[in-house]
Amino acid sequence: MSRRAAITVHAERPSAHRINPYVFGHFVEDIRDHMDAMLAFVLKDMDFEDEADGRGVSSGWHAVTDGKNTEYALEPAAPRHSGHSQRIRILSADQCRGGIGQHVSVEGGMTYRLHIVARAAIDLPSAVCEIVDRETGELLGTVNITLRGHRWQTYEAELQISRSCERAEFRIILTSEEDRWRDAIGSGTIWLDHISLLPSDSIGYVKRDVVELTKQLKPGMMRLAGNYISAYHFEDAIGPVLERPNMINEAWGGWTNKYFGTDEFLAFCRDTNTEPLICVNAGTGTPEEAAAWLEYCNGSIDTVYGALRARNGHPEPYGVRYWEIGNEIYGHWQHGHCTAEEFAHRYNQFANAMKATDPNIVLLACGDCDPEWNRILLERSADKIDMLTLHIYHGHGTVGILPETPKETRYPAVVSFAEVSRSIIGSTAALIEEDPAYAHMKLAITEYNTMYYPNTIRKDRPMEHTLEAAVANATNLNEFLRQSHLVEIGSFSDLVNGWLGGCIRIGDVYADQYRGKVPGWSGRSRVAYGTPTFHVMKAYANRSISRIVPVTTDCDTYDWTAGSNRFAIDPSPASVLDVAAALNEAGTTLTIFAVNRGLEPVEAVLSVGLFEETGDAIVWELTGDDFEAINSVFEPEAVVMQERRLAYNRAGQPPILDMKPHSVYVLEFHR
């Protein structure tokens, strides 16, 4: 038996303000496997930057030889290059094959572009690059590289792959089985400085699947930031990629990816039709460095850094308008952590330097969900701030969810994301309203998502990928729309893999970097798909909406617990239905975003005014039999939006929406 409800949309009362499409933005961060998943490079350890194993091979590779005397060692890189060079020497007397290999997954019918920087002994005529099935030994593709002597050279070639293979191996091999030379000092040796392999369908350095899925999301804005940015120096990741230094990711461990710097990020924004938002390093950086980064992006070629950008192949200014100063500087986990008073002083210095470089930019200041931090910052810096940022991760930090929390308690708390955001945004809004000097201030929620448990070691499938999380995120988006007079930017965290919440998933890595099987265990490491939240965000962002309109909902309520109650949240009974609605600019399209947070079906009678005369609406529905349902490489479309028509009687009979439990609906009426 369905529960009864009524939804009344007051389409005759559109808001004076327009909804900013940047509220559906996304977020790129060099965290864990985000860059490995996002970028198209097939090989890792391409610059032999890792430490040597016991045999002298860079640890991202392994020795491949049948010779008794094959030698390996890491030696200095080519001039101006970072990492090491991998030395390999085989003996003519061994009449052997010797080289290095790396496990890869390849797509049949694909052409892979091979790029090598190497030098070799004058007696070595060639090297062979091949991809084989490492289980059967079948050769899937091969190319011969004619070596050109003892000086560093760049080699380009193509590898054609005969069939797809999950458990393949790339090898670069020297042979003395047929070619013979006199074994002497330096004979039979090659030094490899760089090896990369890119599929021919990549867009720049990014996987085509990632670009296409991102375009489906219609993000509006793409943010470059995260914890790593507080120890990141932009000049380390511009210019020729092989001349960029290898940098430790001081926030998350491992290497910072030097192949995705400023120019690559802005190319990705161009390819996905998104507005860039760059967060500068206000942790270990300086105002001068931030101003230089801004000048690199926006300065004319008559400026120092504009000229540098031009020399790097980009003569036209990028015109990056949105800049964020500081990422979570309030947190002890952040490089440059400080008090609110110290940050306000630091912020003012950064703002002055950046506005002097380009007065037309929009500046975002690192705010906190703690009103006291924001109060101090606004008192000292409000006249230099255009937007105040908030990060809202809902779960453990907001309502005290733990792995042992019973799902009967967890579910109602998690799907109350809207109530949590409403409380946090409301306390910030109250602070802004206290002083007319803050009247210009807008909010940017530059990171948000569900985060069920502490962001530490976890195992098993992430709850952040479930239908339950999608229901919660949909209610949060509804709250952003209701608060769109104040909230102008949203950045969902993360875009691709990364920590557990990435809404685009590449491959079979479900747990975090410390737990779970090695990538490829499923035999489907190249599969790209979206989480249920991906499909919610796609459905929301692709609607034609401009003005929010009021909604009245008459429905059942449910109880939930506020857990730690860190944000003074009122855990009063919440409406089972969470609904927002908006008109397009012309007033001819009405879109309703309706979420059934309950565990029972609901029959909702819709009152939509003049739009009832059309007799027909389009409905997109996201639902599933279990609120813990999840998409995976085995079932990448287990939970997706399904489109249908809602027809109803025009003769005074209102439309009725049958809503399944734990489900998300988007309805579109036209007149």
C-alpha positions as CSV (number, residue, x, y, z in Angstrom):
1,M,0.0,0.0,0.0
2,S,1.4,3.4,-1.0
3,R,1.5,6.3,1.3
4,R,-0.3,9.4,0.2
5,A,1.3,12.8,-0.3
6,A,0.7,16.1,-2.0
7,I,3.3,18.3,-3.8
8,T,2.3,21.9,-4.6
9,V,4.6,23.9,-6.9
10,H,4.1,27.6,-6.9
11,A,5.2,28.3,-10.4
12,E,3.7,31.7,-10.4
13,R,6.4,32.9,-7.9
14,P,9.8,32.5,-9.5
15,S,12.8,33.8,-7.7
16,A,14.4,37.2,-8.5
17,H,17.8,35.6,-8.7
18,R,19.0,33.1,-11.3
19,I,20.4,29.7,-10.4
20,N,24.1,29.5,-11.1
21,P,24.9,26.4,-13.2
22,Y,28.2,26.2,-11.3
23,V,26.3,24.7,-8.5
24,F,26.6,21.4,-10.4
25,G,30.4,21.6,-10.5
26,H,33.1,18.9,-9.9
27,F,36.5,18.6,-8.5
28,V,39.9,17.2,-9.7
29,E,42.5,16.3,-7.1
30,D,45.8,14.5,-7.2
31,I,44.8,12.0,-4.5
32,R,45.4,8.2,-4.4
33,D,44.5,6.7,-7.8
34,H,42.6,9.8,-9.2
35,M,45.3,10.7,-11.8
36,D,46.1,7.1,-12.7
37,A,42.4,6.5,-13.4
38,M,41.9,9.8,-15.2
39,L,44.9,9.8,-17.4
40,A,45.3,7.5,-20.4
41,F,48.9,6.4,-19.9
42,V,49.1,2.6,-19.9
43,L,52.5,2.4,-18.2
44,K,53.5,3.6,-14.7
45,D,56.9,4.6,-13.5
46,M,57.5,6.1,-16.9
47,D,60.5,8.1,-15.8
48,F,62.0,5.3,-13.6
49,E,61.4,7.6,-10.6
50,D,60.9,4.7,-8.2
51,E,63.6,3.1,-6.1
52,A,65.5,0.1,-7.5
53,D,64.5,-3.4,-6.5
54,G,67.1,-6.0,-5.4
55,R,68.2,-6.6,-9.0
56,G,68.6,-2.9,-9.9
57,V,65.3,-2.4,-11.8
58,S,63.0,0.5,-11.0
59,S,60.3,-0.9,-8.8
60,G,57.5,-0.2,-11.2
61,W,59.1,-2.6,-13.6
62,H,60.6,-6.1,-13.5
63,A,63.5,-7.9,-15.1
64,V,62.7,-10.0,-18.2
65,T,65.7,-12.1,-19.3
66,D,66.9,-15.6,-20.0
67,G,70.6,-14.6,-19.9
68,K,72.8,-15.5,-16.9
69,N,74.7,-12.2,-16.9
70,T,72.1,-9.5,-17.7
71,E,72.8,-6.4,-15.7
72,Y,70.5,-3.8,-14.3
73,A,71.1,-0.5,-12.5
74,L,69.5,2.9,-12.0
75,E,71.7,5.8,-13.2
76,P,71.2,9.6,-13.7
77,A,68.5,10.7,-16.0
78,A,69.0,12.5,-19.3
79,P,70.0,16.2,-19.1
80,R,67.1,18.4,-17.7
81,H,65.0,15.3,-17.0
82,S,63.9,14.0,-13.7
83,G,63.8,10.5,-12.3
84,H,66.5,8.1,-13.3
85,S,67.6,6.2,-16.4
86,Q,67.3,2.5,-16.4
87,R,70.5,0.8,-17.5
88,I,70.2,-2.7,-19.0
89,R,73.2,-4.7,-20.3
90,I,73.2,-8.1,-22.0
91,L,76.2,-10.1,-23.1
92,S,76.8,-11.3,-26.6
93,A,78.2,-14.5,-25.2
94,D,75.0,-15.3,-23.5
95,Q,73.1,-15.4,-26.8
96,C,70.0,-14.2,-24.8
97,R,67.1,-11.9,-24.6
98,G,67.1,-9.3,-21.9
99,G,65.0,-6.2,-20.9
100,I,62.3,-5.1,-18.6
101,G,58.5,-5.5,-18.5
102,Q,55.4,-4.2,-16.8
103,H,51.9,-5.7,-16.4
104,V,49.4,-3.8,-18.5
105,S,45.8,-4.1,-19.8
106,V,45.2,-3.4,-23.5
107,E,42.3,-3.0,-25.9
108,G,42.1,-5.0,-29.1
109,G,42.2,-3.1,-32.3
110,M,43.7,0.0,-30.6
111,T,46.8,1.7,-31.8
112,Y,49.1,2.7,-28.9
113,R,51.6,5.6,-29.4
114,L,55.0,4.7,-28.0
115,H,57.4,7.4,-26.8
116,I,60.9,6.5,-25.7
117,V,64.0,8.5,-24.7
118,A,67.1,6.4,-24.7
119,R,70.7,6.0,-25.6
120,A,72.6,2.8,-26.4
121,A,76.0,1.3,-27.0
122,I,77.1,1.6,-30.6
123,D,77.1,-2.1,-31.1
124,L,73.4,-2.4,-30.3
125,P,71.4,-2.1,-33.6
126,S,67.9,-2.3,-32.2
127,A,65.4,-3.0,-29.4
128,V,62.1,-4.7,-29.6
129,C,58.9,-3.4,-27.9
130,E,56.2,-6.0,-27.6
131,I,53.0,-6.7,-25.8
132,V,52.3,-10.3,-24.9
133,D,49.6,-12.3,-23.1
134,R,51.5,-13.1,-19.9
135,E,49.5,-16.2,-19.3
136,T,49.8,-17.8,-22.7
137,G,52.8,-16.0,-24.2
138,E,50.8,-15.0,-27.3
139,L,52.3,-12.0,-29.0
140,L,49.7,-9.3,-29.3
141,G,51.8,-6.5,-30.9
142,T,55.4,-5.7,-31.6
143,V,57.5,-3.0,-33.1
144,N,61.2,-2.8,-33.8
145,I,63.1,0.3,-32.7
146,T,66.3,1.1,-34.7
147,L,68.7,2.6,-32.2
148,R,70.7,5.6,-33.2
149,G,73.8,5.6,-31.0
150,H,75.3,6.7,-27.7
151,R,73.7,10.2,-27.4
152,W,70.2,10.7,-26.0
153,Q,67.6,10.3,-28.7
154,T,63.8,10.4,-28.8
155,Y,62.0,7.5,-30.5
156,E,58.4,7.4,-31.6
157,A,56.5,4.3,-32.8
158,E,53.1,2.7,-32.9
159,L,52.0,-0.6,-31.5
160,Q,48.9,-2.3,-33.1
161,I,47.2,-4.7,-30.7
162,S,45.5,-7.7,-32.2
163,R,43.0,-8.4,-29.3
164,S,42.0,-7.2,-25.9
165,C,43.9,-8.7,-23.0
166,E,43.5,-7.9,-19.3
167,R,46.7,-9.7,-18.2
168,A,49.1,-8.5,-20.8
169,E,52.7,-7.4,-20.4
170,F,54.7,-4.7,-22.1
171,R,58.3,-5.5,-22.7
172,I,61.3,-3.7,-24.2
173,I,63.9,-6.3,-25.1
174,L,67.5,-6.4,-26.3
175,T,68.7,-9.6,-28.0
176,S,72.1,-11.2,-28.7
177,E,70.5,-14.4,-30.2
178,E,71.3,-13.2,-33.7
179,D,73.1,-9.9,-33.4
180,R,76.7,-10.5,-32.1
181,W,79.4,-8.2,-30.8
182,R,82.6,-8.3,-28.8
183,D,81.8,-8.2,-25.1
184,A,83.8,-5.3,-23.7
185,I,83.3,-2.3,-21.5
186,G,80.0,-0.5,-22.3
187,S,79.0,-3.1,-24.9
188,G,75.4,-4.4,-25.2
189,T,74.0,-1.6,-23.1
190,I,70.9,0.6,-23.3
191,W,69.9,3.5,-21.0
192,L,66.2,4.2,-20.9
193,D,65.2,7.6,-19.6
194,H,61.4,7.5,-20.4
195,I,58.9,5.1,-21.8
196,S,55.2,5.9,-22.3
197,L,52.3,4.3,-24.1
198,L,49.1,6.2,-25.0
199,P,46.1,4.9,-26.7
200,S,45.4,6.8,-30.0
201,D,41.9,7.8,-28.9
202,S,43.1,9.7,-25.8
203,I,42.2,13.4,-25.6
204,G,45.4,15.0,-24.7
205,Y,46.6,12.9,-21.8
206,V,43.1,12.1,-20.6
207,K,41.1,8.9,-21.2
208,R,38.4,9.4,-23.8
209,D,35.9,7.7,-21.5
210,V,36.6,10.2,-18.8
211,V,36.2,13.1,-21.1
212,E,32.9,11.7,-22.5
213,L,31.5,10.9,-19.1
214,T,32.5,14.3,-17.8
215,K,30.7,16.0,-20.7
216,Q,27.6,14.0,-19.8
217,L,27.7,15.5,-16.3
218,K,27.6,19.0,-17.8
219,P,29.6,20.2,-14.7
220,G,29.6,23.9,-15.5
221,M,32.7,24.4,-13.3
222,M,35.8,22.2,-12.6
223,R,37.9,22.8,-9.5
224,L,41.6,22.1,-9.2
225,A,42.5,21.8,-5.5
226,G,42.6,19.5,-2.5
227,N,45.0,18.8,0.3
228,Y,47.9,18.3,-2.0
229,I,47.6,21.9,-3.3
230,S,48.9,23.3,0.0
231,A,52.3,21.8,-0.9
232,Y,52.1,22.3,-4.7
233,H,54.1,24.7,-6.7
234,F,52.7,25.3,-10.1
235,E,56.0,26.0,-11.9
236,D,57.0,22.4,-11.1
237,A,54.2,21.2,-13.5
238,I,54.4,23.5,-16.5
239,G,56.7,23.4,-19.6
240,P,58.0,20.3,-21.3
241,V,56.7,17.3,-19.3
242,L,60.0,15.4,-19.3
243,E,61.7,18.4,-17.8
244,R,59.3,18.7,-14.9
245,P,60.6,17.4,-11.6
246,N,59.3,14.4,-9.9
247,M,57.5,15.6,-6.8
248,I,56.4,13.7,-3.7
249,N,52.7,14.2,-2.9
250,E,53.1,15.5,0.6
251,A,49.4,15.2,1.4
252,W,48.6,11.7,0.2
253,G,51.9,9.9,-0.4
254,G,53.4,8.7,-3.7
255,W,54.2,11.0,-6.5
256,T,52.4,14.1,-7.6
257,N,51.5,13.6,-11.2
258,K,53.7,15.9,-13.3
259,Y,51.8,15.1,-16.5
260,F,48.7,17.0,-15.3
261,G,49.7,20.5,-14.6
262,T,48.1,23.9,-15.3
263,D,48.0,23.7,-19.1
264,E,46.7,20.1,-19.0
265,F,44.0,21.0,-16.5
266,L,42.8,24.0,-18.6
267,A,42.9,21.8,-21.7
268,F,40.6,19.3,-19.9
269,C,38.3,22.2,-19.0
270,R,38.2,23.3,-22.6
271,D,37.5,19.7,-23.8
272,T,34.6,19.3,-21.3
273,N,33.2,22.8,-21.7
274,T,33.7,23.7,-18.1
275,E,34.7,26.9,-16.3
276,P,38.0,26.4,-14.4
277,L,38.4,27.2,-10.7
278,I,42.0,27.1,-9.4
279,C,42.9,27.0,-5.7
280,V,46.3,28.5,-5.0
281,N,48.8,27.2,-2.5
282,A,48.2,29.3,0.6
283,G,49.8,26.7,2.8
284,T,53.5,26.6,1.8
285,G,53.1,29.1,-1.0
286,T,53.5,32.9,-1.1
287,P,51.4,35.8,-2.5
288,E,54.0,36.3,-5.1
289,E,53.7,32.7,-6.3
290,A,49.9,33.0,-6.4
291,A,50.2,36.2,-8.5
292,A,52.7,34.5,-10.8
293,W,50.3,31.6,-11.3
294,L,47.5,34.0,-12.1
295,E,49.7,35.9,-14.5
296,Y,50.7,32.6,-16.2
297,C,47.0,31.9,-16.8
298,N,45.8,35.4,-17.7
299,G,48.7,37.7,-18.4
300,S,49.5,39.0,-21.9
301,I,52.7,37.8,-23.6
302,D,54.2,41.2,-22.5
303,T,54.3,39.9,-18.9
304,V,57.0,37.6,-17.5
305,Y,54.7,34.7,-16.9
306,G,52.5,35.3,-19.9
307,A,55.6,35.1,-22.0
308,L,56.5,31.8,-20.3
309,R,53.0,30.5,-21.1
310,A,53.5,31.5,-24.7
311,R,56.9,29.7,-24.8
312,N,55.2,26.6,-23.5
313,G,52.9,26.7,-26.5
314,H,49.9,28.7,-25.3
315,P,50.1,32.3,-26.6
316,E,46.5,33.3,-25.8
317,P,45.7,34.0,-22.2
318,Y,43.4,31.4,-20.6
319,G,41.2,34.0,-18.8
320,V,40.7,32.0,-15.6
321,R,38.3,34.1,-13.6
322,Y,37.7,32.1,-10.4
323,W,40.5,31.7,-7.9
324,E,40.3,30.1,-4.4
325,I,42.8,31.1,-1.7
326,G,43.5,28.3,0.7
327,N,42.2,24.7,1.0
328,E,41.1,23.7,4.5
329,I,43.8,25.8,6.2
330,Y,41.8,25.5,9.4
331,G,42.7,21.7,9.6
332,H,45.7,20.2,11.3
333,W,46.0,17.8,8.3
334,Q,46.8,20.7,6.0
335,H,50.2,22.2,5.2
336,G,50.2,25.7,6.5
337,H,47.5,25.1,9.1
338,C,46.9,28.2,11.2
339,T,44.4,30.1,13.2
340,A,41.6,32.2,11.7
341,E,43.4,35.4,12.6
342,E,46.6,34.2,10.9
343,F,44.7,33.1,7.9
344,A,42.9,36.4,7.5
345,H,46.2,38.2,7.5
346,R,47.6,35.7,5.0
347,Y,44.5,35.9,2.8
348,N,44.7,39.7,2.6
349,Q,48.3,39.5,1.3
350,F,47.3,37.0,-1.3
351,A,44.2,38.9,-2.3
352,N,46.2,42.2,-2.7
353,A,48.8,40.5,-4.8
354,M,46.4,38.7,-7.1
355,K,44.0,41.7,-7.6
356,A,47.0,43.8,-8.5
357,T,47.8,41.2,-11.2
358,D,44.2,40.9,-12.5
359,P,41.5,43.1,-10.9
360,N,38.7,41.2,-12.8
361,I,39.0,37.9,-11.0
362,V,36.5,36.4,-8.5
363,L,38.2,35.5,-5.2
364,L,37.0,32.7,-2.9
365,A,38.3,32.5,0.7
366,C,38.8,29.4,2.7
367,G,35.8,29.3,5.1
368,D,34.9,26.6,7.6
369,C,31.7,25.0,8.9
370,D,32.7,26.5,12.2
371,P,31.0,29.9,12.4
372,E,33.8,31.3,14.7
373,W,36.4,30.8,12.0
374,N,34.2,32.6,9.5
375,R,33.4,35.4,11.9
376,I,37.0,36.2,12.4
377,L,37.8,36.0,8.7
378,L,34.9,38.2,7.6
379,E,35.7,40.8,10.3
380,R,39.2,41.2,8.9
381,S,38.9,40.4,5.2
382,A,35.2,40.7,4.0
383,D,35.9,43.6,1.6
384,K,38.5,41.4,-0.3
385,I,36.3,38.3,-0.4
386,D,33.7,37.6,-3.2
387,M,32.8,34.1,-2.0
388,L,33.3,32.2,1.2
389,T,33.9,28.4,0.8
390,L,32.5,25.5,2.8
391,H,33.3,21.8,2.7
392,I,30.5,19.5,3.8
393,Y,31.2,15.8,4.1
394,H,28.1,14.1,5.5
395,G,28.3,10.9,7.5
396,H,30.8,10.3,10.2
397,G,31.8,13.9,10.7
398,T,28.2,15.2,10.8
399,V,26.0,12.5,12.3
400,G,28.6,10.1,13.8
401,I,28.2,7.2,11.4
402,L,30.6,4.3,12.1
403,P,31.1,0.9,10.3
404,E,29.2,-0.8,13.2
405,T,26.2,1.6,13.0
406,P,23.1,-0.5,12.2
407,K,21.8,0.3,8.7
408,E,18.4,1.0,10.3
409,T,20.0,3.9,12.1
410,R,22.4,4.8,9.4
411,Y,20.0,5.1,6.5
412,P,17.7,7.8,7.9
413,A,20.7,9.8,9.1
414,V,22.5,9.7,5.8
415,V,19.5,10.6,3.6
416,S,19.0,13.7,5.9
417,F,21.9,15.4,4.1
418,A,19.7,18.3,3.1
419,E,18.9,19.0,6.8
420,V,22.6,19.0,7.7
421,S,23.6,21.3,4.8
422,R,20.6,23.6,5.7
423,S,21.9,23.9,9.2
424,I,25.5,24.7,8.1
425,I,24.5,27.1,5.4
426,G,22.0,28.7,7.7
427,S,24.5,29.5,10.4
428,T,26.8,31.0,7.8
429,A,24.0,33.0,6.3
430,A,23.1,34.3,9.7
431,L,26.6,35.5,10.1
432,I,26.6,37.2,6.7
433,E,23.3,38.9,7.5
434,E,24.7,40.4,10.7
435,D,26.6,43.2,8.9
436,P,25.7,45.2,5.8
437,A,29.4,45.1,4.8
438,Y,28.9,41.4,4.1
439,A,25.9,41.8,1.9
440,H,27.8,41.0,-1.3
441,M,29.1,37.7,0.0
442,K,28.1,34.4,-1.7
443,L,28.9,30.8,-0.7
444,A,30.8,28.2,-2.7
445,I,30.5,24.6,-1.4
446,T,33.8,23.7,-3.0
447,E,33.8,20.1,-1.6
448,Y,30.8,17.9,-0.6
449,N,29.8,14.3,-0.7
450,T,28.8,11.6,1.7
451,M,31.7,10.3,3.8
452,Y,30.3,7.5,5.8
453,Y,33.3,6.7,7.9
454,P,36.7,8.3,8.7
455,N,38.8,8.8,5.6
456,T,41.4,6.3,6.7
457,I,41.9,2.6,6.0
458,R,38.8,0.8,4.9
459,K,37.8,-2.3,3.1
460,D,34.8,-3.8,1.3
461,R,32.7,-1.9,-1.2
462,P,32.3,1.8,-0.5
463,M,28.9,3.0,0.8
464,E,29.6,6.2,-1.1
465,H,28.8,4.3,-4.3
466,T,25.4,3.1,-3.2
467,L,21.8,4.1,-4.1
468,E,21.5,5.3,-0.5
469,A,24.4,7.8,-1.1
470,A,22.7,9.0,-4.4
471,V,19.4,9.6,-2.5
472,A,21.4,11.6,0.1
473,N,23.3,13.6,-2.5
474,A,20.0,14.4,-4.4
475,T,18.5,15.9,-1.3
476,N,21.7,17.9,-0.8
477,L,21.4,19.2,-4.4
478,N,17.8,20.2,-3.7
479,E,19.0,22.2,-0.7
480,F,21.7,23.9,-2.9
481,L,18.9,24.9,-5.3
482,R,16.7,26.2,-2.4
483,Q,19.6,28.2,-1.2
484,S,20.7,29.3,-4.6
485,H,20.3,33.0,-3.7
486,L,23.4,32.4,-1.6
487,V,25.1,29.2,-2.9
488,E,26.6,29.8,-6.3
489,I,29.2,27.1,-6.6
490,G,29.2,23.4,-5.8
491,S,32.1,21.0,-6.3
492,F,31.3,17.3,-5.9
493,S,34.2,15.3,-4.5
494,D,35.8,13.7,-6.5
495,L,35.5,13.4,-10.3
496,V,37.3,10.1,-11.0
497,N,38.2,7.4,-8.5
498,G,40.5,9.2,-6.0
499,W,39.2,8.7,-2.5
500,L,36.1,6.6,-2.2
501,G,33.6,9.1,-3.5
502,G,34.6,9.6,-7.1
503,C,31.4,9.5,-9.2
504,I,33.2,8.3,-12.4
505,R,34.8,5.0,-11.8
506,I,37.5,3.4,-13.8
507,G,38.2,-0.3,-13.2
508,D,37.8,-2.6,-10.3
509,V,39.4,-0.7,-7.4
510,Y,36.5,-0.4,-4.9
511,A,38.3,-0.1,-1.6
512,D,40.9,2.4,-0.7
513,Q,44.6,2.4,-1.5
514,Y,45.5,0.3,1.5
515,R,43.0,-2.5,1.2
516,G,41.5,-4.7,-1.5
517,K,42.7,-6.7,-4.5
518,V,45.2,-5.4,-7.0
519,P,43.7,-3.6,-10.0
520,G,42.7,-6.0,-12.7
521,W,41.5,-8.8,-10.4
522,S,38.1,-8.7,-12.1
523,G,39.5,-9.0,-15.6
524,R,37.7,-5.6,-16.3
525,S,40.2,-2.9,-15.2
526,R,39.4,-0.7,-18.3
527,V,35.6,-0.5,-17.7
528,A,34.4,3.0,-17.1
529,Y,31.1,3.8,-15.5
530,G,29.2,6.1,-13.2
531,T,28.0,5.6,-9.7
532,P,24.3,6.1,-8.8
533,T,25.3,9.6,-7.7
534,F,26.8,10.2,-11.2
535,H,23.4,9.5,-12.7
536,V,21.7,11.9,-10.2
537,M,24.1,14.7,-11.1
538,K,23.8,14.1,-14.8
539,A,20.0,14.3,-14.6
540,Y,20.0,17.5,-12.5
541,A,22.7,19.4,-14.4
542,N,21.2,18.7,-17.8
543,R,17.9,20.4,-17.1
544,S,17.0,23.9,-18.3
545,I,16.5,25.7,-15.0
546,S,17.0,29.4,-14.2
547,R,14.6,30.5,-11.4
548,I,13.8,28.5,-8.2
549,V,10.1,28.4,-7.3
550,P,8.5,27.6,-3.9
551,V,7.3,24.1,-3.2
552,T,4.9,23.0,-0.4
553,T,4.9,19.3,0.5
554,D,2.3,17.4,2.6
555,C,3.7,14.0,3.4
556,D,4.8,11.7,6.2
557,T,7.8,12.3,8.4
558,Y,10.6,10.1,9.8
559,D,12.9,10.3,12.8
560,W,16.7,10.4,12.5
561,T,19.5,10.9,14.9
562,A,22.1,13.7,14.7
563,G,24.9,11.6,16.2
564,S,27.8,13.8,17.2
565,N,25.7,16.9,16.6
566,R,28.9,18.8,15.9
567,F,26.9,21.5,14.0
568,A,24.1,21.9,16.4
569,I,21.7,20.2,14.0
570,D,18.1,19.9,15.1
571,P,17.2,16.2,14.5
572,S,13.5,16.9,14.4
573,P,11.3,14.7,12.2
574,A,12.1,15.2,8.6
575,S,9.8,15.0,5.6
576,V,9.9,11.7,3.7
577,L,9.7,13.7,0.5
578,D,12.4,16.2,-0.3
579,V,11.3,18.4,-3.3
580,A,12.7,21.4,-5.2
581,A,11.4,23.0,-8.4
582,A,12.6,25.6,-10.9
583,L,11.5,27.3,-14.1
584,N,13.6,28.0,-17.2
585,E,14.2,31.6,-18.0
586,A,11.3,31.8,-20.4
587,G,8.9,30.3,-17.9
588,T,7.9,27.6,-20.3
589,T,9.5,24.6,-18.7
590,L,9.0,23.5,-15.1
591,T,11.4,21.0,-13.5
592,I,10.6,19.2,-10.3
593,F,13.3,17.4,-8.4
594,A,11.6,14.9,-6.0
595,V,13.3,12.4,-3.6
596,N,11.5,9.7,-1.7
597,R,13.7,9.1,1.3
598,G,11.2,6.7,2.8
599,L,11.3,2.9,2.7
600,E,7.7,2.6,1.4
601,P,6.2,3.7,-1.9
602,V,4.5,7.0,-2.1
603,E,1.6,8.2,-4.3
604,A,2.2,11.9,-4.7
605,V,-0.5,14.2,-6.1
606,L,1.1,17.0,-8.0
607,S,-0.3,20.5,-8.2
608,V,1.6,22.4,-10.9
609,G,-0.8,25.3,-11.8
610,L,-0.8,26.2,-15.5
611,F,1.5,23.3,-16.4
612,E,-1.4,20.9,-15.5
613,E,-3.0,21.8,-18.9
614,T,-0.3,20.0,-20.9
615,G,-1.4,16.5,-19.8
616,D,2.0,15.1,-20.2
617,A,5.4,15.2,-18.5
618,I,8.8,13.5,-18.9
619,V,10.0,11.5,-15.8
620,W,13.5,10.3,-15.0
621,E,13.6,7.7,-12.2
622,L,16.5,6.4,-10.2
623,T,15.6,3.5,-8.0
624,G,16.5,0.0,-7.0
625,D,15.3,-2.9,-4.9
626,D,17.9,-2.3,-2.2
627,F,19.2,1.0,-1.0
628,E,22.7,-0.6,-0.8
629,A,22.6,-1.4,-4.5
630,I,25.8,-0.4,-6.3
631,N,27.2,-0.2,-9.8
632,S,30.3,-2.2,-10.6
633,V,32.5,-3.4,-13.5
634,F,30.3,-6.5,-13.5
635,E,27.0,-4.5,-13.6
636,P,28.0,-0.9,-14.5
637,E,24.3,0.0,-15.1
638,A,22.6,-1.7,-12.3
639,V,21.3,1.7,-11.0
640,V,20.7,4.3,-13.7
641,M,18.1,6.9,-14.5
642,Q,15.2,5.4,-16.5
643,E,13.1,7.8,-18.6
644,R,9.3,7.4,-19.0
645,R,6.3,9.6,-19.7
646,L,3.7,10.7,-17.2
647,A,0.3,11.1,-18.8
648,Y,-2.7,12.4,-16.9
649,N,-6.2,13.6,-17.5
650,R,-6.4,17.3,-18.4
651,A,-10.1,17.5,-17.3
652,G,-9.4,18.7,-13.8
653,Q,-7.4,15.6,-12.7
654,P,-4.0,16.5,-11.4
655,P,-0.9,14.4,-12.3
656,I,0.0,11.6,-9.8
657,L,3.6,10.5,-9.4
658,D,4.1,6.9,-8.1
659,M,7.3,7.0,-6.2
660,K,9.2,3.9,-5.2
661,P,11.1,3.6,-1.9
662,H,14.6,5.2,-1.7
663,S,14.3,6.8,-5.1
664,V,15.1,10.0,-7.0
665,Y,12.8,11.6,-9.6
666,V,13.2,14.5,-12.1
667,L,10.0,15.6,-13.8
668,E,9.9,18.1,-16.7
669,F,6.6,19.9,-17.7
670,H,6.4,22.0,-20.8
671,R,3.8,24.6,-21.9
